[in-house]
């Protein structure tokens, strides 16, 4: 009987470890390869459209927040609410000269594939 209880306790501990300790939403995902890294932000704007918000930092760099246009249309077409990520949202950081230094994916969807190239 003790062996059975020990096995049940071990199984339960393993189950709780696997289900209870899953990583929370990891947050933004860094993009390591993109046509736009190292290029002028204007190239991204010409291909994908302008950002919806820009934040200038103390050092002169800028974070451009961009979102794809398709999110609301897809949500309406499929009957989903706006909380479902049917859009791509990116944060592109440029240096003071306007060169894209980093890209973070804030909301991941299939729309990101076209925007990131």
Backbone atoms as SQL, in Angstrom:
CREATE TABLE atoms (id INTEGER PRIMARY KEY, chain TEXT, resi INTEGER, resn TEXT, atom TEXT, x REAL, y REAL, z REAL);
INSERT INTO atoms VALUES
  (1, 'A', 1, 'UNK', 'N', 0.819, -1.188, 0.000),
  (2, 'A', 1, 'UNK', 'CA', 0.000, 0.000, 0.000),
  (3, 'A', 1, 'UNK', 'C', 0.869, 1.260, 0.000),
  (4, 'A', 2, 'UNK', 'N', 1.960, 1.238, 0.748),
  (5, 'A', 2, 'UNK', 'CA', 2.830, 2.415, 0.800),
  (6, 'A', 2, 'UNK', 'C', 3.432, 2.719, -0.574),
  (7, 'A', 3, 'UNK', 'N', 3.776, 1.678, -1.279),
  (8, 'A', 3, 'UNK', 'CA', 4.383, 1.894, -2.598),
  (9, 'A', 3, 'UNK', 'C', 3.379, 2.556, -3.535),
  (10, 'A', 4, 'UNK', 'N', 2.144, 2.125, -3.466),
  (11, 'A', 4, 'UNK', 'CA', 1.106, 2.706, -4.322),
  (12, 'A', 4, 'UNK', 'C', 0.907, 4.185, -3.966),
  (13, 'A', 5, 'UNK', 'N', 0.863, 4.518, -2.692),
  (14, 'A', 5, 'UNK', 'CA', 0.696, 5.910, -2.260),
  (15, 'A', 5, 'UNK', 'C', 1.893, 6.762, -2.697),
  (16, 'A', 6, 'UNK', 'N', 3.070, 6.183, -2.601),
  (17, 'A', 6, 'UNK', 'CA', 4.268, 6.901, -3.033),
  (18, 'A', 6, 'UNK', 'C', 4.220, 7.171, -4.534),
  (19, 'A', 7, 'UNK', 'N', 3.783, 6.182, -5.310),
  (20, 'A', 7, 'UNK', 'CA', 3.681, 6.358, -6.765),
  (21, 'A', 7, 'UNK', 'C', 2.636, 7.414, -7.102),
  (22, 'A', 8, 'UNK', 'N', 1.511, 7.413, -6.371),
  (23, 'A', 8, 'UNK', 'CA', 0.476, 8.416, -6.612),
  (24, 'A', 8, 'UNK', 'C', 0.990, 9.813, -6.281),
  (25, 'A', 9, 'UNK', 'N', 1.717, 9.928, -5.181),
  (26, 'A', 9, 'UNK', 'CA', 2.272, 11.216, -4.781),
  (27, 'A', 9, 'UNK', 'C', 3.290, 11.701, -5.810),
  (28, 'A', 10, 'UNK', 'N', 4.101, 10.796, -6.296),
  (29, 'A', 10, 'UNK', 'CA', 5.088, 11.147, -7.315),
  (30, 'A', 10, 'UNK', 'C', 4.413, 11.581, -8.608),
  (31, 'A', 11, 'UNK', 'N', 3.388, 10.861, -9.006),
  (32, 'A', 11, 'UNK', 'CA', 2.628, 11.211, -10.209),
  (33, 'A', 11, 'UNK', 'C', 1.987, 12.581, -10.045),
  (34, 'A', 12, 'UNK', 'N', 1.362, 12.812, -8.885),
  (35, 'A', 12, 'UNK', 'CA', 0.711, 14.082, -8.625),
  (36, 'A', 12, 'UNK', 'C', 1.720, 15.230, -8.639),
  (37, 'A', 13, 'UNK', 'N', 2.880, 15.022, -8.017),
  (38, 'A', 13, 'UNK', 'CA', 3.913, 16.058, -8.003),
  (39, 'A', 13, 'UNK', 'C', 4.388, 16.371, -9.420),
  (40, 'A', 14, 'UNK', 'N', 4.588, 15.344, -10.226),
  (41, 'A', 14, 'UNK', 'CA', 4.993, 15.550, -11.619),
  (42, 'A', 14, 'UNK', 'C', 3.929, 16.270, -12.417),
  (43, 'A', 15, 'UNK', 'N', 2.689, 15.882, -12.203),
  (44, 'A', 15, 'UNK', 'CA', 1.574, 16.531, -12.901),
  (45, 'A', 15, 'UNK', 'C', 1.494, 18.011, -12.531),
  (46, 'A', 16, 'UNK', 'N', 1.574, 18.299, -11.231),
  (47, 'A', 16, 'UNK', 'CA', 1.515, 19.690, -10.789),
  (48, 'A', 16, 'UNK', 'C', 2.689, 20.495, -11.307),
  (49, 'A', 17, 'UNK', 'N', 3.844, 19.874, -11.361),
  (50, 'A', 17, 'UNK', 'CA', 5.022, 20.551, -11.879),
  (51, 'A', 17, 'UNK', 'C', 4.831, 20.921, -13.348),
  (52, 'A', 18, 'UNK', 'N', 4.288, 19.987, -14.109),
  (53, 'A', 18, 'UNK', 'CA', 4.097, 20.244, -15.539),
  (54, 'A', 18, 'UNK', 'C', 2.977, 21.233, -15.808),
  (55, 'A', 19, 'UNK', 'N', 1.891, 21.163, -15.062),
  (56, 'A', 19, 'UNK', 'CA', 0.763, 22.042, -15.338),
  (57, 'A', 19, 'UNK', 'C', 0.843, 23.362, -14.601),
  (58, 'A', 20, 'UNK', 'N', 1.382, 23.358, -13.407),
  (59, 'A', 20, 'UNK', 'CA', 1.413, 24.571, -12.607),
  (60, 'A', 20, 'UNK', 'C', 2.595, 25.458, -12.872),
  (61, 'A', 21, 'UNK', 'N', 3.618, 24.937, -13.462),
  (62, 'A', 21, 'UNK', 'CA', 4.831, 25.726, -13.667),
  (63, 'A', 21, 'UNK', 'C', 5.073, 26.029, -15.124),
  (64, 'A', 22, 'UNK', 'N', 4.003, 26.155, -15.881),
  (65, 'A', 22, 'UNK', 'CA', 4.212, 26.529, -17.272),
  (66, 'A', 22, 'UNK', 'C', 4.632, 27.989, -17.319),
  (67, 'A', 23, 'UNK', 'N', 5.435, 28.300, -18.278),
  (68, 'A', 23, 'UNK', 'CA', 5.943, 29.665, -18.389),
  (69, 'A', 23, 'UNK', 'C', 4.801, 30.612, -18.721),
  (70, 'A', 24, 'UNK', 'N', 4.724, 31.746, -18.056),
  (71, 'A', 24, 'UNK', 'CA', 3.706, 32.729, -18.401),
  (72, 'A', 24, 'UNK', 'C', 4.018, 33.320, -19.761),
  (73, 'A', 25, 'UNK', 'N', 3.085, 34.102, -20.277),
  (74, 'A', 25, 'UNK', 'CA', 3.313, 34.757, -21.559),
  (75, 'A', 25, 'UNK', 'C', 4.673, 35.439, -21.501),
  (76, 'A', 26, 'UNK', 'N', 5.540, 35.053, -22.390),
  (77, 'A', 26, 'UNK', 'CA', 6.931, 35.498, -22.332),
  (78, 'A', 26, 'UNK', 'C', 7.101, 36.970, -22.691),
  (79, 'A', 27, 'UNK', 'N', 6.053, 37.606, -23.176),
  (80, 'A', 27, 'UNK', 'CA', 6.162, 39.010, -23.545),
  (81, 'A', 27, 'UNK', 'C', 6.702, 39.157, -24.952),
  (82, 'A', 28, 'UNK', 'N', 7.254, 40.316, -25.258),
  (83, 'A', 28, 'UNK', 'CA', 7.734, 40.565, -26.616),
  (84, 'A', 28, 'UNK', 'C', 8.795, 39.562, -27.061),
  (85, 'A', 29, 'UNK', 'N', 8.744, 39.242, -28.353),
  (86, 'A', 29, 'UNK', 'CA', 9.721, 38.330, -28.946),
  (87, 'A', 29, 'UNK', 'C', 10.653, 39.150, -29.821),
  (88, 'A', 30, 'UNK', 'N', 11.946, 39.014, -29.583),
  (89, 'A', 30, 'UNK', 'CA', 12.952, 39.707, -30.399),
  (90, 'A', 30, 'UNK', 'C', 13.026, 39.088, -31.786),
  (91, 'A', 31, 'UNK', 'N', 13.121, 39.925, -32.782),
  (92, 'A', 31, 'UNK', 'CA', 13.313, 39.479, -34.162),
  (93, 'A', 31, 'UNK', 'C', 14.806, 39.531, -34.449),
  (94, 'A', 32, 'UNK', 'N', 15.359, 38.408, -34.887),
  (95, 'A', 32, 'UNK', 'CA', 16.797, 38.349, -35.146),
  (96, 'A', 32, 'UNK', 'C', 17.143, 38.492, -36.625),
  (97, 'A', 33, 'UNK', 'N', 16.170, 38.176, -37.511),
  (98, 'A', 33, 'UNK', 'CA', 16.409, 38.315, -38.948),
  (99, 'A', 33, 'UNK', 'C', 15.228, 39.025, -39.575),
  (100, 'A', 34, 'UNK', 'N', 15.507, 40.096, -40.251),
  (101, 'A', 34, 'UNK', 'CA', 14.490, 40.830, -40.994),
  (102, 'A', 34, 'UNK', 'C', 15.187, 41.709, -42.017),
  (103, 'A', 35, 'UNK', 'N', 14.514, 41.916, -43.109),
  (104, 'A', 35, 'UNK', 'CA', 15.002, 42.803, -44.156),
  (105, 'A', 35, 'UNK', 'C', 15.241, 44.210, -43.618),
  (106, 'A', 36, 'UNK', 'N', 14.492, 44.598, -42.586),
  (107, 'A', 36, 'UNK', 'CA', 14.522, 45.975, -42.108),
  (108, 'A', 36, 'UNK', 'C', 15.597, 46.271, -41.063),
  (109, 'A', 37, 'UNK', 'N', 16.150, 45.258, -40.440),
  (110, 'A', 37, 'UNK', 'CA', 17.213, 45.485, -39.462),
  (111, 'A', 37, 'UNK', 'C', 18.430, 46.078, -40.171),
  (112, 'A', 38, 'UNK', 'N', 18.910, 47.194, -39.651),
  (113, 'A', 38, 'UNK', 'CA', 20.062, 47.860, -40.251),
  (114, 'A', 38, 'UNK', 'C', 19.705, 48.774, -41.409),
  (115, 'A', 39, 'UNK', 'N', 18.436, 48.884, -41.739),
  (116, 'A', 39, 'UNK', 'CA', 17.977, 49.760, -42.833),
  (117, 'A', 39, 'UNK', 'C', 17.227, 50.955, -42.251),
  (118, 'A', 40, 'UNK', 'N', 16.984, 51.956, -43.076),
  (119, 'A', 40, 'UNK', 'CA', 16.217, 53.129, -42.652),
  (120, 'A', 40, 'UNK', 'C', 14.776, 52.734, -42.348),
  (121, 'A', 41, 'UNK', 'N', 14.231, 53.342, -41.288),
  (122, 'A', 41, 'UNK', 'CA', 12.842, 53.082, -40.903),
  (123, 'A', 41, 'UNK', 'C', 11.886, 53.443, -42.037),
  (124, 'A', 42, 'UNK', 'N', 12.248, 54.420, -42.849),
  (125, 'A', 42, 'UNK', 'CA', 11.410, 54.839, -43.970),
  (126, 'A', 42, 'UNK', 'C', 11.108, 53.670, -44.912),
  (127, 'A', 43, 'UNK', 'N', 12.047, 52.744, -45.081),
  (128, 'A', 43, 'UNK', 'CA', 11.821, 51.558, -45.919),
  (129, 'A', 43, 'UNK', 'C', 10.666, 50.731, -45.353),
  (130, 'A', 44, 'UNK', 'N', 10.645, 50.541, -44.034),
  (131, 'A', 44, 'UNK', 'CA', 9.553, 49.798, -43.400),
  (132, 'A', 44, 'UNK', 'C', 8.229, 50.526, -43.630),
  (133, 'A', 45, 'UNK', 'N', 8.219, 51.845, -43.451),
  (134, 'A', 45, 'UNK', 'CA', 6.997, 52.638, -43.635),
  (135, 'A', 45, 'UNK', 'C', 6.497, 52.536, -45.071),
  (136, 'A', 46, 'UNK', 'N', 7.398, 52.611, -46.026),
  (137, 'A', 46, 'UNK', 'CA', 7.002, 52.518, -47.439),
  (138, 'A', 46, 'UNK', 'C', 6.375, 51.162, -47.748),
  (139, 'A', 47, 'UNK', 'N', 6.884, 50.107, -47.139),
  (140, 'A', 47, 'UNK', 'CA', 6.372, 48.762, -47.405),
  (141, 'A', 47, 'UNK', 'C', 5.128, 48.411, -46.595),
  (142, 'A', 48, 'UNK', 'N', 5.018, 48.951, -45.373),
  (143, 'A', 48, 'UNK', 'CA', 3.973, 48.483, -44.452),
  (144, 'A', 48, 'UNK', 'C', 3.051, 49.560, -43.909),
  (145, 'A', 49, 'UNK', 'N', 3.391, 50.801, -44.096),
  (146, 'A', 49, 'UNK', 'CA', 2.580, 51.884, -43.549),
  (147, 'A', 49, 'UNK', 'C', 3.205, 52.452, -42.294),
  (148, 'A', 50, 'UNK', 'N', 2.687, 53.612, -41.863),
  (149, 'A', 50, 'UNK', 'CA', 3.289, 54.315, -40.731),
  (150, 'A', 50, 'UNK', 'C', 2.936, 53.682, -39.381),
  (151, 'A', 51, 'UNK', 'N', 3.682, 54.078, -38.376),
  (152, 'A', 51, 'UNK', 'CA', 3.421, 53.633, -37.013),
  (153, 'A', 51, 'UNK', 'C', 2.199, 54.377, -36.477),
  (154, 'A', 52, 'UNK', 'N', 1.578, 53.812, -35.439),
  (155, 'A', 52, 'UNK', 'CA', 0.450, 54.502, -34.817),
  (156, 'A', 52, 'UNK', 'C', 0.896, 55.336, -33.616),
  (157, 'A', 53, 'UNK', 'N', 2.128, 55.100, -33.154),
  (158, 'A', 53, 'UNK', 'CA', 2.644, 55.837, -32.000),
  (159, 'A', 53, 'UNK', 'C', 4.167, 55.804, -32.038),
  (160, 'A', 54, 'UNK', 'N', 4.795, 56.920, -31.693),
  (161, 'A', 54, 'UNK', 'CA', 6.252, 57.011, -31.640),
  (162, 'A', 54, 'UNK', 'C', 6.663, 57.586, -30.286),
  (163, 'A', 55, 'UNK', 'N', 7.686, 56.985, -29.701),
  (164, 'A', 55, 'UNK', 'CA', 8.223, 57.476, -28.431),
  (165, 'A', 55, 'UNK', 'C', 9.691, 57.824, -28.619),
  (166, 'A', 56, 'UNK', 'N', 10.014, 59.103, -28.454),
  (167, 'A', 56, 'UNK', 'CA', 11.410, 59.532, -28.557),
  (168, 'A', 56, 'UNK', 'C', 12.085, 59.323, -27.208),
  (169, 'A', 57, 'UNK', 'N', 13.249, 58.696, -27.228),
  (170, 'A', 57, 'UNK', 'CA', 14.008, 58.424, -26.014),
  (171, 'A', 57, 'UNK', 'C', 15.055, 59.511, -25.794),
  (172, 'A', 58, 'UNK', 'N', 15.600, 59.570, -24.597),
  (173, 'A', 58, 'UNK', 'CA', 16.578, 60.610, -24.238),
  (174, 'A', 58, 'UNK', 'C', 17.793, 60.641, -25.144),
  (175, 'A', 59, 'UNK', 'N', 18.229, 59.477, -25.589),
  (176, 'A', 59, 'UNK', 'CA', 19.442, 59.417, -26.414),
  (177, 'A', 59, 'UNK', 'C', 19.192, 59.771, -27.881),
  (178, 'A', 60, 'UNK', 'N', 17.945, 60.146, -28.212),
  (179, 'A', 60, 'UNK', 'CA', 17.620, 60.517, -29.587),
  (180, 'A', 60, 'UNK', 'C', 17.043, 59.381, -30.407),
  (181, 'A', 61, 'UNK', 'N', 17.111, 58.162, -29.875),
  (182, 'A', 61, 'UNK', 'CA', 16.505, 57.040, -30.590),
  (183, 'A', 61, 'UNK', 'C', 14.979, 57.106, -30.431),
  (184, 'A', 62, 'UNK', 'N', 14.282, 56.370, -31.269),
  (185, 'A', 62, 'UNK', 'CA', 12.817, 56.399, -31.278),
  (186, 'A', 62, 'UNK', 'C', 12.289, 54.962, -31.317),
  (187, 'A', 63, 'UNK', 'N', 11.231, 54.713, -30.566),
  (188, 'A', 63, 'UNK', 'CA', 10.524, 53.438, -30.664),
  (189, 'A', 63, 'UNK', 'C', 9.235, 53.710, -31.424),
  (190, 'A', 64, 'UNK', 'N', 9.081, 53.035, -32.559),
  (191, 'A', 64, 'UNK', 'CA', 7.905, 53.175, -33.414),
  (192, 'A', 64, 'UNK', 'C', 7.008, 51.960, -33.184),
  (193, 'A', 65, 'UNK', 'N', 5.768, 52.204, -32.777),
  (194, 'A', 65, 'UNK', 'CA', 4.806, 51.125, -32.570),
  (195, 'A', 65, 'UNK', 'C', 3.931, 51.025, -33.813),
  (196, 'A', 66, 'UNK', 'N', 3.917, 49.843, -34.402),
  (197, 'A', 66, 'UNK', 'CA', 3.201, 49.615, -35.651),
  (198, 'A', 66, 'UNK', 'C', 2.236, 48.451, -35.475),
  (199, 'A', 67, 'UNK', 'N', 1.067, 48.552, -36.098),
  (200, 'A', 67, 'UNK', 'CA', 0.072, 47.478, -36.056),
  (201, 'A', 67, 'UNK', 'C', -0.484, 47.284, -37.465),
  (202, 'A', 68, 'UNK', 'N', -0.691, 46.014, -37.840),
  (203, 'A', 68, 'UNK', 'CA', -1.256, 45.718, -39.148),
  (204, 'A', 68, 'UNK', 'C', -2.698, 46.210, -39.214),
  (205, 'A', 69, 'UNK', 'N', -3.175, 46.484, -40.407),
  (206, 'A', 69, 'UNK', 'CA', -4.532, 46.999, -40.616),
  (207, 'A', 69, 'UNK', 'C', -5.596, 45.916, -40.563),
  (208, 'A', 70, 'UNK', 'N', -5.198, 44.665, -40.637),
  (209, 'A', 70, 'UNK', 'CA', -6.161, 43.593, -40.870),
  (210, 'A', 70, 'UNK', 'C', -6.841, 43.062, -39.614),
  (211, 'A', 71, 'UNK', 'N', -6.376, 43.410, -38.437),
  (212, 'A', 71, 'UNK', 'CA', -6.897, 42.831, -37.210),
  (213, 'A', 71, 'UNK', 'C', -8.391, 42.990, -37.023),
  (214, 'A', 72, 'UNK', 'N', -8.895, 44.207, -37.146),
  (215, 'A', 72, 'UNK', 'CA', -10.320, 44.426, -36.937),
  (216, 'A', 72, 'UNK', 'C', -11.150, 43.774, -38.030),
  (217, 'A', 73, 'UNK', 'N', -10.678, 43.814, -39.263),
  (218, 'A', 73, 'UNK', 'CA', -11.422, 43.193, -40.352),
  (219, 'A', 73, 'UNK', 'C', -11.531, 41.685, -40.165),
  (220, 'A', 74, 'UNK', 'N', -10.424, 41.045, -39.776),
  (221, 'A', 74, 'UNK', 'CA', -10.458, 39.606, -39.541),
  (222, 'A', 74, 'UNK', 'C', -11.337, 39.261, -38.356),
  (223, 'A', 75, 'UNK', 'N', -11.287, 40.074, -37.307),
  (224, 'A', 75, 'UNK', 'CA', -12.106, 39.821, -36.126),
  (225, 'A', 75, 'UNK', 'C', -13.583, 39.904, -36.484),
  (226, 'A', 76, 'UNK', 'N', -13.953, 40.890, -37.272),
  (227, 'A', 76, 'UNK', 'CA', -15.353, 41.040, -37.682),
  (228, 'A', 76, 'UNK', 'C', -15.772, 39.891, -38.592),
  (229, 'A', 77, 'UNK', 'N', -14.913, 39.556, -39.546),
  (230, 'A', 77, 'UNK', 'CA', -15.239, 38.501, -40.508),
  (231, 'A', 77, 'UNK', 'C', -15.393, 37.135, -39.851),
  (232, 'A', 78, 'UNK', 'N', -14.599, 36.875, -38.829),
  (233, 'A', 78, 'UNK', 'CA', -14.653, 35.559, -38.183),
  (234, 'A', 78, 'UNK', 'C', -15.522, 35.549, -36.936),
  (235, 'A', 79, 'UNK', 'N', -16.057, 36.704, -36.561),
  (236, 'A', 79, 'UNK', 'CA', -16.920, 36.774, -35.388),
  (237, 'A', 79, 'UNK', 'C', -16.179, 36.762, -34.073),
  (238, 'A', 80, 'UNK', 'N', -14.872, 36.987, -34.095),
  (239, 'A', 80, 'UNK', 'CA', -14.085, 37.012, -32.859),
  (240, 'A', 80, 'UNK', 'C', -14.070, 38.427, -32.300),
  (241, 'A', 81, 'UNK', 'N', -13.831, 38.525, -31.006),
  (242, 'A', 81, 'UNK', 'CA', -13.702, 39.859, -30.423),
  (243, 'A', 81, 'UNK', 'C', -12.278, 40.381, -30.638),
  (244, 'A', 82, 'UNK', 'N', -12.079, 41.632, -30.296),
  (245, 'A', 82, 'UNK', 'CA', -10.780, 42.277, -30.535),
  (246, 'A', 82, 'UNK', 'C', -9.655, 41.736, -29.659),
  (247, 'A', 83, 'UNK', 'N', -9.975, 40.929, -28.649),
  (248, 'A', 83, 'UNK', 'CA', -8.923, 40.425, -27.773),
  (249, 'A', 83, 'UNK', 'C', -8.120, 39.302, -28.423),
  (250, 'A', 84, 'UNK', 'N', -8.630, 38.721, -29.497),
  (251, 'A', 84, 'UNK', 'CA', -7.902, 37.658, -30.186),
  (252, 'A', 84, 'UNK', 'C', -6.886, 38.293, -31.124),
  (253, 'A', 85, 'UNK', 'N', -5.625, 37.897, -31.051),
  (254, 'A', 85, 'UNK', 'CA', -4.596, 38.568, -31.864),
  (255, 'A', 85, 'UNK', 'C', -4.645, 38.182, -33.348),
  (256, 'A', 86, 'UNK', 'N', -5.561, 38.804, -34.078),
  (257, 'A', 86, 'UNK', 'CA', -5.629, 38.614, -35.522),
  (258, 'A', 86, 'UNK', 'C', -4.819, 39.674, -36.240),
  (259, 'A', 87, 'UNK', 'N', -4.000, 40.358, -35.512),
  (260, 'A', 87, 'UNK', 'CA', -3.192, 41.422, -36.085),
  (261, 'A', 87, 'UNK', 'C', -1.754, 41.247, -35.616),
  (262, 'A', 88, 'UNK', 'N', -0.876, 41.917, -36.297),
  (263, 'A', 88, 'UNK', 'CA', 0.533, 41.915, -35.913),
  (264, 'A', 88, 'UNK', 'C', 0.846, 43.271, -35.306),
  (265, 'A', 89, 'UNK', 'N', 1.535, 43.266, -34.194),
  (266, 'A', 89, 'UNK', 'CA', 1.971, 44.526, -33.589),
  (267, 'A', 89, 'UNK', 'C', 3.463, 44.446, -33.311),
  (268, 'A', 90, 'UNK', 'N', 4.182, 45.463, -33.764),
  (269, 'A', 90, 'UNK', 'CA', 5.630, 45.486, -33.656),
  (270, 'A', 90, 'UNK', 'C', 6.099, 46.764, -32.970),
  (271, 'A', 91, 'UNK', 'N', 7.255, 46.680, -32.354),
  (272, 'A', 91, 'UNK', 'CA', 7.959, 47.855, -31.831),
  (273, 'A', 91, 'UNK', 'C', 9.322, 47.878, -32.507),
  (274, 'A', 92, 'UNK', 'N', 9.546, 48.890, -33.313),
  (275, 'A', 92, 'UNK', 'CA', 10.821, 49.033, -34.019),
  (276, 'A', 92, 'UNK', 'C', 11.611, 50.175, -33.381),
  (277, 'A', 93, 'UNK', 'N', 12.818, 49.883, -32.940),
  (278, 'A', 93, 'UNK', 'CA', 13.659, 50.912, -32.331),
  (279, 'A', 93, 'UNK', 'C', 14.669, 51.379, -33.370),
  (280, 'A', 94, 'UNK', 'N', 14.698, 52.700, -33.557),
  (281, 'A', 94, 'UNK', 'CA', 15.652, 53.286, -34.493),
  (282, 'A', 94, 'UNK', 'C', 16.644, 54.157, -33.740),
  (283, 'A', 95, 'UNK', 'N', 17.841, 54.257, -34.280),
  (284, 'A', 95, 'UNK', 'CA', 18.838, 55.146, -33.698),
  (285, 'A', 95, 'UNK', 'C', 18.517, 56.585, -34.132),
  (286, 'A', 96, 'UNK', 'N', 19.254, 57.584, -33.645),
  (287, 'A', 96, 'UNK', 'CA', 18.962, 58.976, -34.009),
  (288, 'A', 96, 'UNK', 'C', 19.012, 59.257, -35.515),
  (289, 'A', 97, 'UNK', 'N', 19.699, 58.416, -36.277),
  (290, 'A', 97, 'UNK', 'CA', 19.768, 58.600, -37.727),
  (291, 'A', 97, 'UNK', 'C', 18.622, 57.896, -38.464),
  (292, 'A', 98, 'UNK', 'N', 17.728, 57.229, -37.738),
  (293, 'A', 98, 'UNK', 'CA', 16.579, 56.580, -38.365),
  (294, 'A', 98, 'UNK', 'C', 16.834, 55.171, -38.845),
  (295, 'A', 99, 'UNK', 'N', 17.912, 54.541, -38.404),
  (296, 'A', 99, 'UNK', 'CA', 18.241, 53.165, -38.785),
  (297, 'A', 99, 'UNK', 'C', 17.615, 52.202, -37.771),
  (298, 'A', 100, 'UNK', 'N', 16.931, 51.183, -38.256),
  (299, 'A', 100, 'UNK', 'CA', 16.284, 50.202, -37.380),
  (300, 'A', 100, 'UNK', 'C', 17.354, 49.353, -36.704),
  (301, 'A', 101, 'UNK', 'N', 17.390, 49.430, -35.371),
  (302, 'A', 101, 'UNK', 'CA', 18.363, 48.666, -34.590),
  (303, 'A', 101, 'UNK', 'C', 17.775, 47.384, -34.020),
  (304, 'A', 102, 'UNK', 'N', 16.489, 47.401, -33.688),
  (305, 'A', 102, 'UNK', 'CA', 15.862, 46.204, -33.137),
  (306, 'A', 102, 'UNK', 'C', 14.371, 46.210, -33.450),
  (307, 'A', 103, 'UNK', 'N', 13.807, 44.998, -33.495),
  (308, 'A', 103, 'UNK', 'CA', 12.378, 44.818, -33.718),
  (309, 'A', 103, 'UNK', 'C', 11.875, 43.814, -32.698),
  (310, 'A', 104, 'UNK', 'N', 10.798, 44.166, -32.017),
  (311, 'A', 104, 'UNK', 'CA', 10.137, 43.263, -31.083),
  (312, 'A', 104, 'UNK', 'C', 8.721, 43.009, -31.574),
  (313, 'A', 105, 'UNK', 'N', 8.299, 41.749, -31.524),
  (314, 'A', 105, 'UNK', 'CA', 6.918, 41.392, -31.856),
  (315, 'A', 105, 'UNK', 'C', 6.120, 41.475, -30.565),
  (316, 'A', 106, 'UNK', 'N', 5.123, 42.365, -30.532),
  (317, 'A', 106, 'UNK', 'CA', 4.295, 42.537, -29.345),
  (318, 'A', 106, 'UNK', 'C', 3.046, 41.664, -29.409),
  (319, 'A', 107, 'UNK', 'N', 2.461, 41.539, -30.584),
  (320, 'A', 107, 'UNK', 'CA', 1.323, 40.640, -30.829),
  (321, 'A', 107, 'UNK', 'C', 1.646, 39.825, -32.074),
  (322, 'A', 108, 'UNK', 'N', 1.704, 38.530, -31.892),
  (323, 'A', 108, 'UNK', 'CA', 2.107, 37.619, -32.967),
  (324, 'A', 108, 'UNK', 'C', 0.869, 37.117, -33.715),
  (325, 'A', 109, 'UNK', 'N', 0.936, 37.158, -35.019),
  (326, 'A', 109, 'UNK', 'CA', -0.088, 36.546, -35.870),
  (327, 'A', 109, 'UNK', 'C', 0.542, 36.288, -37.229),
  (328, 'A', 110, 'UNK', 'N', -0.224, 35.664, -38.085),
  (329, 'A', 110, 'UNK', 'CA', 0.276, 35.382, -39.434),
  (330, 'A', 110, 'UNK', 'C', 0.599, 36.667, -40.201),
  (331, 'A', 111, 'UNK', 'N', -0.033, 37.763, -39.784),
  (332, 'A', 111, 'UNK', 'CA', 0.222, 39.049, -40.434),
  (333, 'A', 111, 'UNK', 'C', 1.682, 39.491, -40.268),
  (334, 'A', 112, 'UNK', 'N', 2.353, 39.010, -39.232),
  (335, 'A', 112, 'UNK', 'CA', 3.751, 39.411, -38.980),
  (336, 'A', 112, 'UNK', 'C', 4.694, 38.903, -40.065),
  (337, 'A', 113, 'UNK', 'N', 4.361, 37.777, -40.669),
  (338, 'A', 113, 'UNK', 'CA', 5.261, 37.204, -41.689),
  (339, 'A', 113, 'UNK', 'C', 5.504, 38.192, -42.825),
  (340, 'A', 114, 'UNK', 'N', 4.456, 38.825, -43.307),
  (341, 'A', 114, 'UNK', 'CA', 4.606, 39.787, -44.393),
  (342, 'A', 114, 'UNK', 'C', 5.298, 41.055, -43.979),
  (343, 'A', 115, 'UNK', 'N', 5.034, 41.487, -42.752),
  (344, 'A', 115, 'UNK', 'CA', 5.611, 42.743, -42.270),
  (345, 'A', 115, 'UNK', 'C', 7.093, 42.617, -41.959),
  (346, 'A', 116, 'UNK', 'N', 7.540, 41.435, -41.601),
  (347, 'A', 116, 'UNK', 'CA', 8.933, 41.273, -41.191),
  (348, 'A', 116, 'UNK', 'C', 9.866, 40.855, -42.312),
  (349, 'A', 117, 'UNK', 'N', 9.384, 40.140, -43.291),
  (350, 'A', 117, 'UNK', 'CA', 10.161, 39.661, -44.436),
  (351, 'A', 117, 'UNK', 'C', 11.466, 39.060, -44.005);
